[in-house]
Amino acid sequence: MDKKKKLVFQLDTPYSAVSWPEIDPRDQETILELLCTYLAPLGHYRSTQTQPSKGKRAKKRKRAKPSDQPTGLQPPRPEISSYVDVGLSTITRSLQNAASQGRDLKSKVGNDKASEKDQLIRPYSVIFVARSGQPSILNNHLPQMVAVATKTHLSRTPIRLVGMSKACQDRLSESVGIPRVSYIGLREDAPNSRPLVDFVRQHVPVIEATWLEEASRAEYRETNINVIETFVGSKKQRTK
């Protein structure tokens, strides 16, 4: 008995997806060592100058009972702390702001009324992601957002996106002094970051998003409709 043929239709976007840059595993190891060394002052500061939270009840008891110990002057935070962002939501929000502010600056070219805040935009130079063991749905948007943020700031060096394929969350957490660290953003012109940033720029390719060029031309692109020919399985006969 011949099987019946059936046509299945699938819709696809006319623009290709933006993929993660490919990085040699040995270069990943070197980048991880340089990054952990650079972040070490943050972990040392948090381990020596901050106390881990013991919950809301402990805070209430502390307010009710004044401390008898004299409080000394706390040393200043490491200089790099204002140049390092931790967390997916913080980095995603900063990339969104960088893209929108970049478009605003383009519209203000030649206008002396551009605000001082617009002039002092400091985007990321590198974003580090510990991808091992994480579902891809959490960070699949980052390559595209990095490409858009880079496209809107053509006068600056392109942002690099480093995806770590090996498990390194524990090392990053220890370096920063925060539990469960998987996303770190390093801003442009961070103090003493030249060795790390230079190595990354030499060994990590720039993200290419060809659809951005196509979209800027404002040309109509038809929706891709894939037609797949398949066969319908025969129905099982009911047994009495």
C-alpha positions as a LaTeX table, in Angstrom:
\begin{tabular}{lrrr}
\hline
Residue & $x$ (\AA) & $y$ (\AA) & $z$ (\AA) \\
\hline
Met1 & 0.00 & 0.00 & 0.00 \\
Asp2 & 1.41 & 3.37 & $-1.06$ \\
Lys3 & 1.81 & 6.04 & 1.62 \\
Lys4 & 0.00 & 9.32 & 1.14 \\
Lys5 & 2.12 & 12.40 & 0.56 \\
Lys6 & 1.62 & 15.55 & 2.59 \\
Leu7 & 3.05 & 19.08 & 2.25 \\
Val8 & 4.20 & 20.85 & 5.43 \\
Phe9 & 4.79 & 24.61 & 5.37 \\
Gln10 & 7.31 & 26.35 & 7.65 \\
Leu11 & 7.80 & 30.10 & 8.03 \\
Asp12 & 11.31 & 31.51 & 8.44 \\
Thr13 & 12.73 & 34.99 & 8.86 \\
Pro14 & 14.43 & 36.56 & 5.81 \\
Tyr15 & 17.34 & 37.58 & 8.04 \\
Ser16 & 19.92 & 35.15 & 9.37 \\
Ala17 & 20.57 & 34.69 & 13.08 \\
Val18 & 23.67 & 36.20 & 14.71 \\
Ser19 & 26.00 & 33.51 & 16.00 \\
Trp20 & 28.53 & 33.57 & 18.83 \\
Pro21 & 32.16 & 34.20 & 17.85 \\
Glu22 & 34.35 & 31.11 & 17.74 \\
Ile23 & 37.29 & 31.20 & 20.19 \\
Asp24 & 40.11 & 28.70 & 20.48 \\
Pro25 & 39.92 & 26.76 & 23.80 \\
Arg26 & 43.52 & 27.70 & 24.63 \\
Asp27 & 42.72 & 31.37 & 24.13 \\
Gln28 & 39.66 & 30.95 & 26.37 \\
Glu29 & 41.90 & 29.62 & 29.12 \\
Thr30 & 44.28 & 32.56 & 28.79 \\
Ile31 & 41.38 & 35.05 & 28.81 \\
Leu32 & 39.96 & 33.42 & 31.94 \\
Glu33 & 43.31 & 33.70 & 33.75 \\
Leu34 & 43.72 & 37.35 & 32.78 \\
Leu35 & 40.13 & 38.14 & 33.75 \\
Cys36 & 40.33 & 36.47 & 37.18 \\
Thr37 & 43.60 & 38.25 & 37.91 \\
Tyr38 & 42.08 & 41.57 & 36.92 \\
Leu39 & 38.97 & 41.06 & 39.06 \\
Ala40 & 40.88 & 39.83 & 42.12 \\
Pro41 & 40.86 & 43.25 & 43.89 \\
Leu42 & 37.03 & 43.19 & 43.88 \\
Gly43 & 36.90 & 39.77 & 45.52 \\
His44 & 39.52 & 40.75 & 48.09 \\
Tyr45 & 37.63 & 43.92 & 48.99 \\
Arg46 & 34.30 & 42.15 & 49.41 \\
Ser47 & 35.82 & 39.35 & 51.48 \\
Thr48 & 37.60 & 41.73 & 53.88 \\
Gln49 & 35.36 & 44.80 & 54.03 \\
Thr50 & 31.81 & 43.48 & 53.68 \\
Gln51 & 29.82 & 41.03 & 55.78 \\
Pro52 & 27.63 & 38.37 & 54.17 \\
Ser53 & 23.91 & 38.87 & 54.70 \\
Lys54 & 22.35 & 36.81 & 57.51 \\
Gly55 & 18.74 & 37.61 & 56.65 \\
Lys56 & 16.17 & 40.22 & 57.64 \\
Arg57 & 15.93 & 39.09 & 61.27 \\
Ala58 & 19.63 & 39.68 & 61.81 \\
Lys59 & 19.26 & 43.21 & 60.43 \\
Lys60 & 16.37 & 43.92 & 62.84 \\
Arg61 & 18.39 & 42.68 & 65.83 \\
Lys62 & 21.32 & 44.82 & 64.74 \\
Arg63 & 19.11 & 47.94 & 64.67 \\
Ala64 & 17.64 & 47.18 & 68.09 \\
Lys65 & 21.03 & 46.59 & 69.74 \\
Pro66 & 23.63 & 49.30 & 69.17 \\
Ser67 & 27.12 & 48.07 & 68.47 \\
Asp68 & 29.77 & 48.59 & 71.17 \\
Gln69 & 32.65 & 48.25 & 68.70 \\
Pro70 & 34.08 & 51.50 & 67.34 \\
Thr71 & 33.64 & 51.87 & 63.61 \\
Gly72 & 36.81 & 52.72 & 61.73 \\
Leu73 & 37.18 & 54.36 & 58.37 \\
Gln74 & 36.40 & 51.90 & 55.59 \\
Pro75 & 38.95 & 51.89 & 52.75 \\
Pro76 & 37.64 & 53.05 & 49.37 \\
Arg77 & 36.32 & 50.53 & 46.88 \\
Pro78 & 38.72 & 49.41 & 44.13 \\
Glu79 & 38.83 & 51.83 & 41.24 \\
Ile80 & 37.73 & 49.17 & 38.78 \\
Ser81 & 34.42 & 48.59 & 40.60 \\
Ser82 & 32.67 & 51.37 & 38.65 \\
Tyr83 & 33.85 & 49.84 & 35.36 \\
Val84 & 32.63 & 46.27 & 35.98 \\
Asp85 & 29.00 & 45.19 & 35.65 \\
Val86 & 27.80 & 41.80 & 36.89 \\
Gly87 & 24.57 & 40.05 & 35.92 \\
Leu88 & 22.59 & 39.36 & 32.76 \\
Ser89 & 19.86 & 41.93 & 33.41 \\
Thr90 & 22.35 & 44.75 & 34.09 \\
Ile91 & 24.36 & 44.02 & 30.95 \\
Thr92 & 21.26 & 43.63 & 28.78 \\
Arg93 & 19.87 & 46.95 & 30.02 \\
Ser94 & 23.20 & 48.70 & 29.38 \\
Leu95 & 23.35 & 47.35 & 25.82 \\
Gln96 & 19.83 & 48.64 & 25.20 \\
Asn97 & 20.79 & 52.08 & 26.52 \\
Ala98 & 23.98 & 52.13 & 24.42 \\
Ala99 & 22.03 & 51.33 & 21.26 \\
Ser100 & 19.32 & 53.93 & 21.90 \\
Gln101 & 21.78 & 56.64 & 22.95 \\
Gly102 & 23.91 & 55.91 & 19.90 \\
Arg103 & 20.94 & 56.56 & 17.63 \\
Asp104 & 20.20 & 59.79 & 19.51 \\
Leu105 & 23.79 & 60.97 & 19.07 \\
Lys106 & 23.60 & 60.37 & 15.32 \\
Ser107 & 20.58 & 62.65 & 15.14 \\
Lys108 & 22.49 & 65.33 & 17.08 \\
Val109 & 25.58 & 65.45 & 14.87 \\
Gly110 & 26.51 & 69.08 & 14.37 \\
Asn111 & 24.14 & 70.19 & 17.12 \\
Asp112 & 25.86 & 72.01 & 19.99 \\
Lys113 & 22.92 & 71.29 & 22.28 \\
Ala114 & 23.94 & 67.67 & 22.82 \\
Ser115 & 23.94 & 67.07 & 26.56 \\
Glu116 & 27.08 & 66.36 & 28.56 \\
Lys117 & 25.64 & 62.98 & 29.55 \\
Asp118 & 25.45 & 61.99 & 25.88 \\
Gln119 & 29.06 & 63.01 & 25.40 \\
Leu120 & 30.22 & 60.79 & 28.29 \\
Ile121 & 28.75 & 57.48 & 27.12 \\
Arg122 & 31.09 & 54.67 & 28.15 \\
Pro123 & 30.05 & 51.43 & 26.42 \\
Tyr124 & 31.46 & 47.99 & 27.08 \\
Ser125 & 34.78 & 46.94 & 25.64 \\
Val126 & 34.29 & 43.23 & 26.43 \\
Ile127 & 31.42 & 41.10 & 27.73 \\
Phe128 & 32.28 & 37.73 & 29.30 \\
Val129 & 29.72 & 34.92 & 29.54 \\
Ala130 & 30.13 & 31.54 & 31.24 \\
Arg131 & 27.90 & 29.57 & 28.86 \\
Ser132 & 28.67 & 26.07 & 30.13 \\
Gly133 & 25.64 & 24.38 & 31.68 \\
Gln134 & 23.27 & 27.24 & 30.85 \\
Pro135 & 20.25 & 26.95 & 28.54 \\
Ser136 & 20.88 & 28.88 & 25.34 \\
Ile137 & 17.57 & 30.71 & 25.66 \\
Leu138 & 19.08 & 32.81 & 28.47 \\
Asn139 & 21.83 & 34.40 & 26.40 \\
Asn140 & 20.94 & 33.90 & 22.72 \\
His141 & 20.03 & 37.58 & 22.49 \\
Leu142 & 23.51 & 38.84 & 23.45 \\
Pro143 & 25.28 & 38.44 & 20.04 \\
Gln144 & 22.56 & 40.42 & 18.30 \\
Met145 & 22.45 & 43.12 & 20.98 \\
Val146 & 26.25 & 43.47 & 20.92 \\
Ala147 & 26.15 & 43.83 & 17.13 \\
Val148 & 23.46 & 46.54 & 17.33 \\
Ala149 & 25.25 & 48.45 & 20.11 \\
Thr150 & 28.49 & 48.32 & 18.11 \\
Lys151 & 26.75 & 49.46 & 14.93 \\
Thr152 & 25.38 & 52.58 & 16.62 \\
His153 & 28.85 & 53.60 & 17.89 \\
Leu154 & 31.00 & 53.27 & 14.77 \\
Ser155 & 33.61 & 55.71 & 16.11 \\
Arg156 & 34.50 & 53.27 & 18.91 \\
Thr157 & 36.26 & 49.92 & 18.85 \\
Pro158 & 33.71 & 47.10 & 18.37 \\
Ile159 & 32.50 & 45.37 & 21.52 \\
Arg160 & 33.87 & 41.86 & 21.92 \\
Leu161 & 31.71 & 39.01 & 23.22 \\
Val162 & 33.58 & 36.16 & 24.92 \\
Gly163 & 31.64 & 32.95 & 25.52 \\
Met164 & 33.38 & 30.52 & 27.87 \\
Ser165 & 32.57 & 26.93 & 26.88 \\
Lys166 & 34.08 & 25.43 & 30.04 \\
Ala167 & 32.65 & 25.56 & 33.55 \\
Cys168 & 34.22 & 28.61 & 35.20 \\
Gln169 & 31.43 & 30.09 & 37.34 \\
Asp170 & 33.20 & 29.14 & 40.57 \\
Arg171 & 36.41 & 30.92 & 39.59 \\
Leu172 & 34.56 & 34.03 & 38.46 \\
Ser173 & 32.51 & 34.06 & 41.67 \\
Glu174 & 35.65 & 33.83 & 43.77 \\
Ser175 & 37.35 & 36.60 & 41.79 \\
Val176 & 34.42 & 39.01 & 42.07 \\
Gly177 & 33.35 & 37.99 & 45.58 \\
Ile178 & 29.72 & 37.35 & 44.55 \\
Pro179 & 28.01 & 33.94 & 44.49 \\
Arg180 & 27.07 & 32.48 & 41.10 \\
Val181 & 28.62 & 34.85 & 38.59 \\
Ser182 & 28.08 & 34.04 & 34.90 \\
Tyr183 & 27.95 & 37.44 & 33.16 \\
Ile184 & 30.56 & 40.18 & 33.44 \\
Gly185 & 30.71 & 43.40 & 31.44 \\
Leu186 & 33.94 & 45.41 & 31.32 \\
Arg187 & 33.50 & 49.04 & 30.31 \\
Glu188 & 35.69 & 51.05 & 27.97 \\
Asp189 & 38.85 & 52.64 & 29.42 \\
Ala190 & 38.76 & 50.56 & 32.61 \\
Pro191 & 41.94 & 51.15 & 34.68 \\
Asn192 & 44.77 & 48.66 & 34.08 \\
Ser193 & 42.65 & 46.63 & 31.65 \\
Arg194 & 44.90 & 47.07 & 28.62 \\
Pro195 & 46.59 & 43.59 & 28.72 \\
Leu196 & 43.23 & 41.81 & 29.03 \\
Val197 & 41.40 & 43.92 & 26.45 \\
Asp198 & 44.26 & 43.82 & 23.94 \\
Phe199 & 44.48 & 40.03 & 24.14 \\
Val200 & 40.73 & 39.68 & 23.67 \\
Arg201 & 40.71 & 42.00 & 20.66 \\
Gln202 & 43.56 & 40.06 & 19.06 \\
His203 & 41.99 & 36.60 & 19.52 \\
Val204 & 38.21 & 37.18 & 19.49 \\
Pro205 & 36.59 & 38.14 & 16.16 \\
Val206 & 34.11 & 40.97 & 15.80 \\
Ile207 & 30.47 & 39.90 & 15.62 \\
Glu208 & 29.07 & 40.21 & 12.11 \\
Ala209 & 25.37 & 40.89 & 11.62 \\
Thr210 & 24.73 & 41.08 & 7.89 \\
Trp211 & 21.01 & 41.64 & 8.39 \\
Leu212 & 21.76 & 45.06 & 9.90 \\
Glu213 & 23.18 & 46.20 & 6.58 \\
Glu214 & 20.22 & 44.75 & 4.73 \\
Ala215 & 17.72 & 46.35 & 7.11 \\
Ser216 & 19.38 & 49.77 & 6.76 \\
Arg217 & 18.71 & 49.69 & 3.00 \\
Ala218 & 14.96 & 49.47 & 3.74 \\
Glu219 & 14.40 & 46.98 & 0.94 \\
Tyr220 & 11.41 & 44.68 & 1.00 \\
Arg221 & 12.31 & 41.09 & 1.83 \\
Glu222 & 9.77 & 38.36 & 1.38 \\
Thr223 & 9.06 & 35.90 & 4.16 \\
Asn224 & 10.78 & 32.60 & 3.58 \\
Ile225 & 8.27 & 29.78 & 3.26 \\
Asn226 & 9.82 & 26.32 & 3.34 \\
Val227 & 7.77 & 23.55 & 1.76 \\
Ile228 & 8.61 & 20.09 & 3.03 \\
Glu229 & 7.18 & 16.97 & 1.43 \\
Thr230 & 6.51 & 14.19 & 3.89 \\
Phe231 & 4.41 & 11.08 & 4.15 \\
Val232 & 1.33 & 10.38 & 6.22 \\
Gly233 & 1.61 & 7.22 & 8.27 \\
Ser234 & $-1.02$ & 4.56 & 7.81 \\
Lys235 & $-3.72$ & 4.36 & 10.48 \\
Lys236 & $-3.70$ & 1.41 & 12.76 \\
Gln237 & $-6.66$ & $-0.89$ & 12.32 \\
Arg238 & $-8.84$ & $-1.30$ & 15.34 \\
Thr239 & $-8.91$ & $-4.75$ & 16.82 \\
Lys240 & $-12.23$ & $-6.10$ & 17.88 \\
\hline
\end{tabular}
